[in-house]
């Protein structure tokens, strides 16, 4: 697969994993595989502008198992991607969540690099999320 396809699949599949993990349906083995998708030097800028690294992202994900109701959902929409280097892809997408009937949305920009050991062949290097109105 080409890197753009890999990066788009990574976005969709990682969010699918989050739903399964946050509702308590995913296994520890699935968590370990999923965390392999985050680069050691990954940086995330949260919608409120806090900047965190991989360790904090991993702690947040790991600690969130089973914290969402069974009907929790995440929809990823409007995915666009482009190569910005020989092994670097930038992806922009909208993420819509529904928690206990409350809807929220964010537009995210993510940078991925090729990594054949990662679940989809790419790893998250940088992620910035911005709240959007639905």
Backbone bond lengths (Angstrom), bond angles and torsions (degrees), N, CA, C in turn:
res aa  C-N    CA-C-N  psi(-1)  N-CA   C-N-CA  omega(-1)  CA-C   N-CA-C  phi
1 X - - - 1.455 - - 1.531 109.73 -
2 X 1.319 116.18 149.66 1.460 119.55 176.63 1.529 109.18 -78.72
3 X 1.319 116.67 162.85 1.463 121.32 -174.55 1.521 113.77 -63.57
4 X 1.317 116.92 -35.30 1.468 118.95 178.13 1.525 110.02 -62.58
5 X 1.306 117.24 -46.75 1.469 121.29 178.31 1.521 110.80 -61.27
6 X 1.332 116.66 -42.14 1.471 120.96 178.40 1.525 111.14 -61.31
7 X 1.329 117.15 -45.31 1.462 121.00 -178.07 1.527 111.15 -65.98
8 X 1.315 117.30 -41.50 1.460 119.92 178.45 1.530 110.56 -64.70
9 X 1.334 116.75 -41.17 1.467 120.57 177.24 1.529 110.30 -64.02
10 X 1.323 117.03 -38.49 1.463 120.78 178.61 1.523 111.18 -60.41
11 X 1.322 117.21 -45.55 1.466 120.74 179.25 1.529 110.21 -59.12
12 X 1.313 117.10 -50.71 1.465 121.25 -177.64 1.530 110.92 -64.19
13 X 1.324 116.92 -48.35 1.455 120.02 -175.35 1.525 113.14 -70.54
14 X 1.329 117.29 -34.41 1.471 118.80 178.03 1.516 110.46 -66.48
15 X 1.329 117.83 -40.02 1.460 119.99 178.55 1.533 111.29 -69.10
16 X 1.314 117.06 -33.63 1.473 119.81 174.00 1.535 109.36 -62.23
17 X 1.336 116.35 -44.09 1.459 119.46 176.91 1.530 110.62 -59.28
18 X 1.350 117.67 -44.07 1.458 120.43 -179.07 1.530 111.20 -56.25
19 X 1.316 116.97 -43.43 1.466 120.13 178.28 1.526 109.65 -59.79
20 X 1.315 116.27 -48.16 1.470 120.20 -178.40 1.530 111.33 -63.94
21 X 1.317 117.81 -40.98 1.462 121.99 -179.40 1.529 111.27 -70.87
22 X 1.337 116.25 -47.80 1.467 119.77 -176.37 1.524 112.13 -66.19
23 X 1.330 118.07 -23.40 1.462 121.25 176.63 1.523 111.73 -94.01
24 X 1.322 117.31 -0.27 1.463 121.41 176.12 1.508 115.63 85.36
25 X 1.311 118.27 10.99 1.465 120.77 -176.91 1.522 113.92 -92.27
26 X 1.330 118.49 -19.94 1.470 121.48 -177.70 1.529 109.97 -86.73
27 X 1.320 115.36 153.42 1.467 122.07 -177.51 1.528 111.89 -90.36
28 X 1.325 116.20 166.36 1.467 122.11 175.01 1.524 110.31 -60.91
29 X 1.335 117.51 -36.53 1.475 120.87 178.39 1.521 110.39 -63.64
30 X 1.328 117.47 -39.09 1.456 121.04 177.18 1.524 110.62 -66.22
31 X 1.331 117.23 -36.09 1.455 120.79 176.67 1.525 109.92 -62.66
32 X 1.309 117.41 -48.67 1.466 121.14 -178.50 1.525 110.79 -58.18
33 X 1.320 117.23 -44.08 1.469 120.87 178.78 1.529 110.13 -65.22
34 X 1.318 116.71 -41.38 1.458 120.76 -178.03 1.520 111.56 -64.73
35 X 1.314 117.49 -41.71 1.459 120.79 -178.32 1.520 112.03 -66.18
36 X 1.317 117.49 -19.72 1.463 121.83 176.90 1.531 110.96 -64.77
37 X 1.331 116.61 -16.67 1.464 121.26 -178.60 1.528 113.12 -79.54
38 X 1.335 118.19 -6.10 1.459 121.41 -178.08 1.526 109.89 -104.47
39 X 1.327 116.93 122.21 1.464 122.07 179.86 1.525 110.36 -62.73
40 X 1.332 117.17 148.65 1.470 120.13 177.93 1.530 112.79 -56.33
41 X 1.325 117.16 -31.90 1.469 120.62 -179.03 1.532 112.86 -102.98
42 X 1.326 116.46 21.33 1.463 120.85 179.63 1.528 110.98 -57.94
43 X 1.328 115.35 142.56 1.458 123.04 174.74 1.522 107.80 -126.31
44 X 1.328 115.01 136.25 1.464 120.78 176.12 1.519 108.36 -124.38
45 X 1.333 115.53 131.90 1.457 121.62 172.35 1.528 106.31 -106.09
46 X 1.310 115.19 113.09 1.457 120.94 -176.54 1.533 110.34 -73.99
47 X 1.338 117.34 164.53 1.470 119.79 -178.00 1.525 114.27 -57.70
48 X 1.337 117.26 -25.69 1.466 120.11 178.84 1.529 112.13 -91.37
49 X 1.341 117.14 10.16 1.463 125.84 174.45 1.521 115.00 82.82
50 X 1.338 118.95 3.40 1.462 119.49 172.15 1.518 109.11 -67.99
51 X 1.324 116.36 137.96 1.452 121.18 177.42 1.518 108.73 -107.12
52 X 1.330 115.79 126.83 1.462 121.12 -178.85 1.521 109.97 -130.84
53 X 1.316 115.44 158.00 1.452 121.49 178.57 1.515 112.16 -101.93
54 X 1.323 114.89 -177.94 1.457 121.71 -176.59 1.524 112.60 -55.42
55 X 1.334 118.54 -43.71 1.461 120.55 -177.11 1.521 111.58 -58.16
56 X 1.304 116.66 -42.17 1.471 120.74 179.53 1.538 110.24 -69.54
57 X 1.337 117.09 -40.02 1.471 120.48 177.00 1.523 109.40 -60.22
58 X 1.324 116.60 -47.27 1.469 121.19 -179.86 1.530 110.35 -61.01
59 X 1.324 117.45 -44.00 1.468 120.84 179.24 1.525 111.26 -62.29
60 X 1.341 116.65 -41.52 1.465 120.23 179.35 1.527 110.73 -63.15
61 X 1.331 116.03 -47.90 1.469 119.88 -178.82 1.527 110.21 -63.85
62 X 1.319 116.39 -49.54 1.460 120.76 -177.18 1.529 111.07 -58.55
63 X 1.314 117.39 -42.68 1.452 121.79 -178.08 1.514 115.21 -75.80
64 X 1.311 117.84 -8.36 1.464 121.22 -175.53 1.527 113.39 -94.73
65 X 1.320 117.64 3.82 1.471 119.44 -177.90 1.528 110.36 -60.08
66 X 1.342 114.80 127.06 1.456 121.17 176.64 1.515 115.07 71.99
67 X 1.333 118.67 12.07 1.466 121.78 -177.32 1.527 113.39 -87.14
68 X 1.321 117.54 -7.25 1.463 121.30 -179.70 1.533 109.59 -111.71
69 X 1.350 116.78 151.68 1.459 120.04 178.49 1.530 111.44 -68.22
70 X 1.309 115.86 161.19 1.467 121.62 -176.58 1.521 113.10 -58.35
71 X 1.335 118.17 -26.04 1.469 120.18 -178.91 1.534 113.09 -93.34
72 X 1.326 117.64 9.36 1.466 121.54 175.51 1.520 109.25 -56.45
73 X 1.327 115.91 139.08 1.464 118.36 178.08 1.518 111.73 -141.10
74 X 1.319 114.34 151.42 1.460 123.08 171.10 1.516 106.56 -130.35
75 X 1.313 116.08 129.31 1.466 121.85 172.84 1.519 108.05 -115.63
76 X 1.319 116.07 132.34 1.463 121.45 175.30 1.516 106.53 -105.45
77 X 1.339 115.62 127.01 1.465 121.06 -176.50 1.519 110.34 -133.91
78 X 1.310 115.08 165.03 1.468 123.31 172.53 1.533 112.76 53.24
79 X 1.309 115.81 47.13 1.464 119.69 179.80 1.523 109.73 -77.55
80 X 1.329 115.48 127.05 1.460 120.30 171.53 1.519 107.09 -131.51
81 X 1.313 116.38 148.19 1.459 120.32 -176.70 1.518 110.07 -147.03
82 X 1.349 114.03 153.46 1.458 118.70 175.63 1.519 108.97 -152.97
83 X 1.308 114.28 148.73 1.461 120.17 174.89 1.522 108.97 -72.22
84 X 1.333 116.68 135.09 1.461 119.95 174.96 1.529 110.43 -122.10
85 X 1.305 115.93 9.28 1.460 123.38 176.58 1.512 107.92 -176.22
86 X 1.297 117.93 175.98 1.463 119.80 -175.94 1.526 112.68 -63.73
87 X 1.339 117.42 -29.05 1.461 119.51 177.37 1.527 112.45 -134.53
88 X 1.345 116.07 28.17 1.464 122.24 -179.47 1.531 109.19 -124.76
89 X 1.344 115.92 133.15 1.460 121.90 179.61 1.534 108.86 -127.38
90 X 1.316 116.42 136.03 1.458 122.80 172.01 1.522 108.21 -104.53
91 X 1.318 115.85 133.44 1.464 121.69 -178.86 1.527 108.21 -128.05
92 X 1.330 115.85 136.38 1.459 122.08 173.13 1.526 106.58 -120.30
93 X 1.330 115.93 134.76 1.462 119.86 -179.54 1.522 109.72 -154.10
94 X 1.318 115.29 159.50 1.454 121.83 173.96 1.519 108.50 -103.99
95 X 1.331 114.54 137.06 1.465 121.50 178.75 1.519 107.90 -118.15
96 X 1.325 115.75 121.93 1.459 121.93 178.78 1.518 108.53 -112.16
97 X 1.336 116.28 128.99 1.455 121.23 179.02 1.515 109.74 -119.64
98 X 1.338 114.63 148.08 1.456 121.19 171.87 1.527 106.60 -129.06
99 X 1.341 115.40 117.31 1.462 121.93 179.25 1.522 107.26 -124.85
100 X 1.325 116.15 116.90 1.471 120.73 -178.94 1.523 111.68 50.91
101 X 1.323 117.13 40.34 1.460 122.59 178.17 1.516 114.61 82.08
102 X 1.323 118.02 -8.97 1.466 122.43 179.14 1.527 109.36 -88.76
103 X 1.324 116.26 127.22 1.457 121.27 -178.18 1.521 110.75 -99.75
104 X 1.321 115.17 142.89 1.462 121.11 172.12 1.520 107.32 -142.89
105 X 1.319 114.89 159.19 1.460 118.83 179.85 1.519 109.56 -147.26
106 X 1.303 114.33 150.21 1.457 120.59 176.02 1.514 109.42 -144.69
107 X 1.315 115.41 148.09 1.460 121.48 172.93 1.519 105.75 -100.72
108 X 1.313 115.67 131.80 1.452 120.61 -176.55 1.513 111.16 -122.20
109 X 1.328 114.41 143.04 1.461 122.53 170.69 1.516 106.51 -117.05
110 X 1.307 116.16 129.32 1.462 120.71 -177.95 1.522 110.15 -132.18
111 X 1.317 114.75 145.61 1.462 121.46 175.46 1.517 107.32 -117.04
112 X 1.324 114.59 130.95 1.460 122.08 -179.24 1.524 109.61 -122.04
113 X 1.323 115.44 151.16 1.460 119.87 169.95 1.521 108.57 -124.83
114 X 1.317 114.66 155.50 1.455 120.72 -179.10 1.524 110.21 -65.01
115 X 1.325 115.77 138.90 1.461 122.57 174.47 1.522 107.75 -157.16
116 X 1.324 117.34 104.06 1.464 119.79 -175.29 1.525 114.23 -63.87
117 X 1.329 118.34 -14.68 1.468 121.61 179.49 1.528 112.57 -86.89
118 X 1.308 117.37 -12.34 1.466 121.18 -178.54 1.533 110.06 -78.26
119 X 1.342 116.70 156.76 1.471 120.12 -176.64 1.527 114.76 -51.84
120 X 1.342 117.70 -40.91 1.470 120.68 -179.11 1.528 112.38 -112.14
121 X 1.341 116.65 10.20 1.464 119.73 177.39 1.513 115.24 87.13
122 X 1.342 116.69 5.45 1.460 122.11 176.66 1.526 108.49 -141.34
123 X 1.346 115.68 156.16 1.462 120.73 176.12 1.518 110.22 -124.19
124 X 1.328 115.23 149.07 1.459 123.31 178.07 1.524 107.95 -73.04
125 X 1.337 117.03 126.33 1.460 122.25 176.69 1.520 111.51 -108.13
126 X 1.332 115.99 -37.39 1.462 121.59 -175.99 1.527 107.87 -149.62
127 X 1.318 115.97 137.59 1.461 121.42 178.20 1.515 108.18 -140.66
128 X 1.338 116.18 129.29 1.458 120.67 173.00 1.515 108.41 -127.21
129 X 1.337 115.38 127.93 1.453 121.92 179.46 1.522 109.81 -113.05
130 X 1.343 116.60 140.56 1.458 122.87 179.25 1.521 107.79 -132.78
131 X 1.333 116.76 129.01 1.459 119.62 176.69 1.521 111.18 -60.16
132 X 1.318 116.33 139.99 1.459 121.60 172.55 1.533 107.76 -131.19
133 X 1.316 116.17 155.67 1.453 119.86 178.40 1.517 109.25 -88.47
134 X 1.326 115.05 146.60 1.478 119.12 -178.77 1.505 110.62 -103.85
